[in-house]
């Protein structure tokens, strides 16, 4: 004789197990989708940093000889100053000119002194992300101020210095404040850093509830 109560209980347990499995799979899927979105955005940020490097090189290569030499001095000074101020680094940002098939090309390097010898490294390959973040940031400011005609209006920054260690983020905040004051430029930025958000004259927080975003002035 079939024990229907027992069979029903087995079916209920199986259904419960199936529901748990579906929930686990959905959670894993959501986590993977979030990870994919995060990696996609990170790739976009890296592409943006590379674009800043390449655009600066292109602008330098296309300017006249005199204007290029003046711009190089200003850019080297600005980027080196940013590295010194934020990381207390002794590295120098160096731009080297070269001729390829009769055309001017430029390369970017970080110059360090090791055992009395000058050593040049590619800032995009030999340093951690924090250095690349700050160099890219300083290059952006330099492009706005050095080249003519100057670009007017506020400076927009999306997650600046995201890869910079928390040990240095306060220095980044001070650096951005000085840039804004020195260049008389408004800076509008999106950031998760409390240090960077605290330097603003106005701060707005975006709060998301039930897939609805609310903007609140702090």
Secondary structure, DSSP 8 states (H G I E B T S, - for coil): ---HHHHHHHHHHHHHHHHHHHHHHHHHHHHHHHHHHHHHHHHHHHHHHHHHHHHHHHHHHHS-HHHHHHHHHHHHHHHHHHHHHHH----EEEEEEEEETTEEEEEEEEEEEETTEEEEE-TTTSS-HHHHHHHHHHHHHHHHHHSSS---S-EEEESTTTTS-HHHHHHHHHHHHHHHHHHT--EEEE-S-HHHHHT-SS-EEEEEETTEEEEEE-
